[in-house]
Amino acid sequence: MDDTPRPPTLAADIAARTDVYFNRTRAIVSRFGDRHVTYAVFLRRPVISAPRLMLEWLATVAAERATTFDIDVTHPEGAWVGAGEPLVYIAGRLSELSDLETLMLQKIGAPCVAAHNAYQMCLALPSVAFLAMEARHCAGAEMQEMMAYAAAVGSAAACKEGAKGFVGNANDGTAHWFGAPAGRGTMPHALIGYAGSTVRAAEMFHETFPAEALTVLVDYFGREVSDGLAVCRRFPDLAAAGSLAVRLDTHGGRFLEGLDPAESYAVLERHAPGAIRRYRSDTELRYLVGTGVSAAALWRMREALDAAGFGKVRIIASSGFGVDKCRVMADARAPIDLVGTGSFIPEVWSETYATADIVEYDGVPMVKVGREFLLRRNGDRKRQA
């Protein structure tokens, strides 16, 4: 006898994970008579439209239930959506839709907010490429898929406005969202510790993956400049060919090698004096001249590389690069070639809560008081699931 646990059917999964009152609503409607309804789905903050995962799930449910849902997508994927504006109208029998609300809202709210964050980050640094590194911060595979999809949508929207955007991500499973067959990346800090030195870790990687461009973490021993230059001298051909990069991931507990508050200010005075002469919040000052991967740290690394004749070696920055940090880096004209980040994941999760309200019963407009702004407008784009 095969006792292997089997995944629940789609119907069982919906019944188990939706809110109970939606299941009970379905039972009541089935008993007292069905009605044709239209739901409006919206968020309470501006977002970038990212409805695909929800729409694909609804199509799967519709096929499973041998029914159809009429779907009006009012803001196509990648479009900016104002606070409270309906993203999509979903119409069908109440008996087929009432128990779907919980799960469909899970699949649209967070991607829309994350897409908006990614869009803003890319526009803040339009000449810098981004690599999505959100997977380690996700709560499981479904969230990982949603966040990678969101980054790709936000990036595509920013690219239409001239930004480089996200050029890939850090794992194979979601690389397809970025048009790539596989994820990108070279080494974690663990490999540096294993190798015993930054240079030795670089040698091991290059010996194992000789055809790959080499990106080396340089903060493990607190010698970002010294170890970065040592790696460049060990691989002069890669450095000259632009196939070598140093990645700064200095944590917020210390300054980059050779910097302190006074020297950090001095570095920015040489390269971006205007950035520190305007009023700044404490957070902005930290991004400019504080510990961790600051604008001063990036400029100091660039100075050292250029002075040693390694002008083609690229600088990759990571560590907390959200929307605000990207804006500050742009103001300081920080010399970044690529940002590795997962900070497009919404920081305030309550902002991701999508809402759905029924706005029509059997074609008659009706919505709870205060939500009249959700009523359907003519001319919306329609497609079916």
Residue, then its C-alpha position, 0 to 999 in steps of 0.5 A: m500500500d502506498d502511504t506517500p502523502r499526496p498534495p491536496t487537490l485545487a478544490a481542497d487547497i482553496a477550501a482549506r486556505t480561504d477564510v471560513y466566511f467565504n466558504r460559508t458564503r458560497a454554501i449560502v449562495s448555492r442554497f438560496g440562488d446564485r447571482h452574477v457579480t463583479y468584484a473590483v480589486f484595488l490597493r490603498r497606495p500607488v503601485i505598479s500593476a503586476p496582476r499576472l500571477m493572480l490572473e493565471w491562478l484564476a484561469t486555472v480555477a476557472a478551468e477546474r470549475a468548468t466556468t468562465f470569469d470575465i476579467d477587465v484589466t484596467h491597468p496593464e502589467g507595468a502601468w502605474v496605478g494610483a491609490g484606490e484605483p481599481l486594478v482589475y474587475i472580475a465578474g462571474r457567478l458568486s458561487e464560483l467567486s466568493d471563496l476565491e477572494t482570500l487567495m487571489l488577493q494574496k497573489i496581487g498585493a505584494p507583487c504590485v508594491a514590490a514592482h513599484n519599489a523596483y521601478q523606483m530603484c531603477l529610475a533612481l539609478p538609471s545608468v546602474a544595472f541591478l541583480a535581484m537577490e531577494a530569495r533568502h528573504c522570502a517566506g517560501a517558494e511562492m513568495q520567491e516567485m512573486m518577488a522575482y516576478a515583481a522585480a521583473v515587472g518594475s524593471a521593465a517599466a523603468c527600462k521603458e523610461g531609459a533605465k538599465g534595470f534588472v539584468g538578472n537574478a541570483n537563482d535558477g528557479t526564477a531566472h525565467w522572469f528576467g529572460a535568462p536560463a539561469g541565475r547569476g553569482t559567484m561566491p558568498h562570504a562562506l567561500i572566503g572563510y573556507a579558502g582562508s584568503t580573498v585571493r585564494a577564494a578567487e583562484m578557486f572560483h576561477e579554476t572551477f569556472p574559468a569561463e565565468a566573469l569573476t566577482v569577488l567579495v572583498d569585505y570578509f577580512g575588513r581589507e576591502v581596498s587591500d584585498g580588492l587590489a590584491v585580487c586585481r594584481r593576481f588576475p591582471d588579464l581579467a582586470a584589463a578585459g573588464s571581466l573582474a569585479v569587486r563586490l562591497d558588502t561591508h556591514g553597518g558595524r564598521f567603516l570600509e578599510g581606511l575610512d572614518p567620519a572625517e575621511s569619509y567627508a573628505v572623499l565626498e568633498r573630492h567627488a560630490p561636494g554638493a551631496i553633503r552640503r545640503y540638509r540631510s536626515d540622519t539616514e541620508l548622512r549614514y548612506l553618504v558618509g556612515t558605516g557600511v557601503s556608503a557613497a564615500a566607501l564606493w568612491r574610495m574603492r574607485e579611487a584606489l582601483d583607478a590609481a593602481g591602473f585598474g580602471k576597468v574593474r567594476i564595482i558591485a554594491s550590496s547591503g540595504f539598497g532600497v529606494d531611499k539609498c538608491r536616491v542618495m547614491a544617485d545624488a552622490r554620483a556613486p561609482i556603481d556598476l551593478v547593485g545586488t539587492g532584495s530590498f524591493i521586498p515591501e518593508v511595511w507589509s501592511e501596504t501590500y494588503a489588496t482589497a476586493d469589493i463587489v460593485e455589481y449584482d446582476g449588472v446593477p451597480m451596488v457597493k458599500v458606502g464609501r467605496e463608490f469610487l470603485l464602480r466600473r468605468n466604461g472603456d476598460r480593457k477586457r479579457q477572459a479567464 
